[in-house]
């Protein structure tokens, strides 16, 4: 039974960077992984693309032939994929039981009310795929109450539309300390606690439109979100191993993933860490880790990585002296180190 992630999110949320980083991380833990590009506008993927929708249809062709704009062209392309699903099905057969990352377009219409993407996911489930929707949002939204409430509403609408196991993620969390101080601790936002506390700050954000009518609307929206009680967030820094490890564990639980045929034959360093609950950051206070004492945590993890690198080099030298590789040491080739460094292409 193959497993996969459906990577959703607004433009600029970091979907392609996430797919690149997760692909490298899965390689480091010995999990066979392939990435499929479902964005017809993405012609410069930073990851090795196992299957690309642009081989079926390109945004440029649609805009030229049908006189559509960029947004309409992307919607048309997904409708084309839905009507030619056999193309995707045949491509997936060649991947076997690989764990698959689906890099989806950034147009929010596709996962809020347009049905093509949802129908494609439904057909994937009919093929036996166990899917988890991973909805990415830039953590910059935390800096303004209006942006945060809009992000929560978007996440809630996507959860209701997709009807799948769903993980909401605040990306680029390593940048949050460089923004203006937040009025509440980070867990207030990740757990989507009582939003009524945000109302005075929301009123102060836009004094020009402050009125009793808009105030009542804000409270109604906050109350709607709380009545559903579905939305919460994980945090992610793609270049941080422990952050990636924690998120992948959460996704595996949501999708019911068990270590199977997609895993490597030998236990690598990161495979052992993935199976060890104590190696995750679930017990770390996220406010302390990413805002209050970020520099201290970064330095501590850097020293830990240097120590682990020395151990790996010593074991590799011992293996070479013994005439063969040592089980448990990932052979990552030119990637070196942990194999999780993200390299962004210059456009």
N, C-alpha and C positions, 0 to 999 in steps of 0.2 A: 504493500500500500504506500504510494508516494505521498510526500508531504510538501507543503509550499507556503510561502508568504506572499500576500498581495499588498504591495507597498503603495499606499495612497498618500495624498497630501497636496497642499497648495503649491504653486510655483515658488521655488526658493526655499522650500522646507528641508531640502537635502535628500531627496529620494535616491537620485543616482549615486551620490556620495555614500549613502547608507548601503545601497546594493553592492557597491565596490568594497566597502569595508567589511560587510557581512560575508561576502564571497571569500575574501582573504581570510577572515577569522575562521570560517568553516573549513577552509583548507588547512589551517593550522591545527584544528582539533581532529582532523582526519575524516571529516564528513564530506562526501561527494556532493557538490553543489553546482548548479547551473543557473544562469541569469537570463531571463527573457525580457526583451524590450518591447513593451506594448505602447510606447509613445511615438507616434509617427513624426513628431517634430524633433525628436532627439536623434540627431545625426552624428553626434560625437560622444559615444558612450565611453566612460573611463574604465569599464570592466569588460572582460571577454564575454561577448554576446553569443550565447548558444543558439538563439533564435531571435529574429528581428522583424517586427511588423513592417518595417520599411522594405523588406523583400516582397511583401504582398502589396502594399500601397504606401505612397509617400504623401506627406502633407502638401508638398509643392505641386504635385500632379493634381491633387484634388482642387486646390485653390485656383490653378490655371484652367482646368477643364470645366469645373462647375461654378466658377466665379463666386467662391465662398471665402470668407475671412478666416483667420487662424482658428478661432474657437469653433466656428461651424465646420471647418475642415477636419478638426480632431474628432468631433462628434460623428461626422460622416465616416471617417476612417474606422471608428469602433463599430459602427453599424455594418461596415463592409466586412470586418473581421467576424462579427456575429453571424453574418450570412455565409461566410466561407470558413466556418469553424474547422472543417476537415483539414485545412492547411495547418492550423495550430495543433490539432490532434495528431497528425502524422509527424510533425516535428517533435512532439512530446514523446512519441513512441521510441524515437532514437535515443532519448535521454535515460530510458529505463527507469530505475527507482531513485534517480538523483533527487536530492532536495532542491526545489525550484523557487527562485525569487522572481516574481513578476513585477517589473518596474512599470508602473502605470502612469498615464498622463496626469498633468496637474490641474486640468479644468475641473472645478468643483462640481459642475453640472453632472459630470459622469457618475459621481457617487452620492449625489443628493436627490436627483429626481429623474435623470435619464436612465433608461432601462438596459441599454446594450451591455454595459460593463457587468451589471448584475447578472444578466442572462448568460454571459460568457463564463462567469464564475460558477453559475449553477451547472453549466455543461461540464466544467472541469470536475465538479463534485460527482457528476454522473459517471465520469471516467474513473472514479475511485480516489481522487485527490482529497487529502485532509488539509483544508486551507485555514489560514488565520489572516485577517485583515490587520495590517500594521499602518496606522494612520499617523503620519508625521506632521508636527507643527513646530515652527521656529519659536524658541523660548523668548524671543523678543516680544511676543504678544503679552508676556507677563508685565511689561513695563507700563502698559496703559489698560485701565479697567475695561474700556470699550472694546479694545482688541481681544482681551482675554475672554470676555463674555461672548463675543462673536466666534472665537475659536471653539469655545465649549459648545455653542449652538451647532456649529458646523460638524463637530465630532459626534454630537448626539444624532443629528440628521443622518450622517453617514452610517452610524451603527444601526439605525432603524431601517435604512435603505438596503444595506448589504446583507443583513440577517445572517451574519457569520460570527464566529469567535473573533473578538475585536480588541486590539491593544492600541491605546492612544499614547503617543510618545512626544515629549518635548525635546527637540533636538538642539544641538549646539549649546548644551547646558554649561560647557566650560567657558562660554562667553558671558554668562549672566552676571558674574561678579564685576564686569567692566561697565555694565549699564548703571543707570541711576538706582539708588537703593529702593528695594521693594517695601511697601508699607506693612506687609505681613511676611511671616516665614514661608519658605518655599513649600512646605507641606500643606499650607493653606490652599495653594494653587493646585498641587498635584492630587490632593484628595477632594478638590472642589467642595470645600466646606461652605458654611453659611454665607451665601453671596450677598446677603443684605448688608454685611459689613463693608462691601465695596460701594454701596450706593452714595454715601457722602463724597467719596473720592471721585466717583463717576460724575456727580453733579459739578464738582469743582473743575473737572477736566474740560467741560464745555459750558461755561457760564452763559454763553450767548443764547443757547437754546434751553436754558434751565426754565422749567415751568412745571406746574402741577400735573399737566397732562403727560409730559415726557417722564416725569418722576414715577407716575403710576404705571406707565409702560415698562420702565426699567424693573420695577418690583415684580410685575407680572412675568417678565421674561425670566428673572431670577427664580421665581416660584415655580415656573414650568420646569426649569432644569432640575431643581431640587425634588420635584414630584417624581420625575423619572428616576432619578438616583442612579443613573447608569454610568456616568462619565467620571473617570479618573485618569491620571497620567503617570507613565513612567518617564524617567529622564535618561538622556543618552548623550554621551560624548563619543563619537565614532572612533576617535584615536585613543581611547582609554580602554585597555583590555578588560578590566574588571567591570566597567560599565557595559561593554558589549556582552560579556559573559552573563551578567545578571539579566539583561534584556532577553537574550536567547533562551535562558532558562524559563523566563516568564512566558515567552512565546511557545516553547515546547510544552509547557503545562496546558496552555490554552488550547493547543491543537491535539493534545494527546500523543505527542511524539514519544516514541521509545527508541532506544539505540538498536538499529537494525541493519539492513543490508546497505544503507547509505554510509555507514560508518566504516572506517578503515579497519584492517585486520588486527593491528597492534594498538595498544594503549599509548597514545602520545601524551606529552606533558599536559597539553590543554584538554585532552579528553578526560584525563583523570581529574583535572580541576573542574570541568563541567559537571562531573558526577558527584563532586564533593560539595555539599551544601555550605560548609564553613568557608569555602573559597569565594563566596558571592558577597555582594555589598548590601544585601537586604537589611542587615542590622546597622548599617552606617546611617547616621542622621544626614539627610541630603542637604539641609541648611548648613551644617558644619562642613560637609565635604566640598560643596561647590561655591559657598559664599564666605562664611566666617573664617574658615581655616584652609582655603583652597591651596595656597602656596605650600603649606606644611604637608598636606596630603600628596601633592604633586611631587615634592622632594622625596618623601618617604617611598612612594611607588617607583620613583626613578632609581633610588638606591636598591630597592628590592629587585628591579629588573636587571640592574647591573650584576647583582649577586647571582641571579638565576642564569644570566648569560655566561658568567664565569664557570658555573657548574656545568652548563651544557657544553662549553668548549672543552672542559676537562674530560667529560664523558666521551665527547667526540674524538678527542685525541687518544683516549684509552681504547676506543673502538677501533681506530685506525691501527693502533699498535697490535691489537688482537686479530686484525685481518678482516673485520666486518663491522657493520653497524650495530649499535646497541638498541634493543627493543625499548620503546618508550621515548626515543628521541626523534622528533619529527624531522624528516628530510625536506627542508623547505627551499633548497637550492639557493638561487641568487637573492631571494627575499631577505634571508638572514634574520637574526634576532627572533622575535615572536612571529614574524610573518604577517603582522597586522597593520603595518604602516600604510596609510592611505596616500596615494599619489594622485593629485588632481592635474588633469591635462590643461595646458594653457590654450585658451581659445583665441 
